[in-house]
Amino acid sequence: MFGKYGKDIVCSAVSTLVMNTVNSIENLTEVKFEIDKNESGILKFKFTSEPDEKGQLLLESLVIGIIGIHEEYGNKYLQVYFKEV
């Protein structure tokens, strides 16, 4: 909700980071995973095999990027929760 639909730079930045991470894991690793996307824009990503070092590094990079966006724009526009499963 930083900007109008189609102009929301926070949403766009997070979406870009997430999609780049998924594409990088798919193209740069042998790790198997599942993706579930719904109509509201929520994407669930789940490793179906043990992540290798590259896969883990790519996820850590995603976290760094998202936390950076959060630090720039705050809780009003982006909330970050960690849940270990």
Secondary structure, 3 states (H helix, E strand, C coil): CCCCCCCCHHHHHHHHHHHHHHHHHHHHCCCCEEEEECCCCCEEEEECCCCCHHHHHHHHHHHHHHHHHHHHHCCCCCCCCCCCC
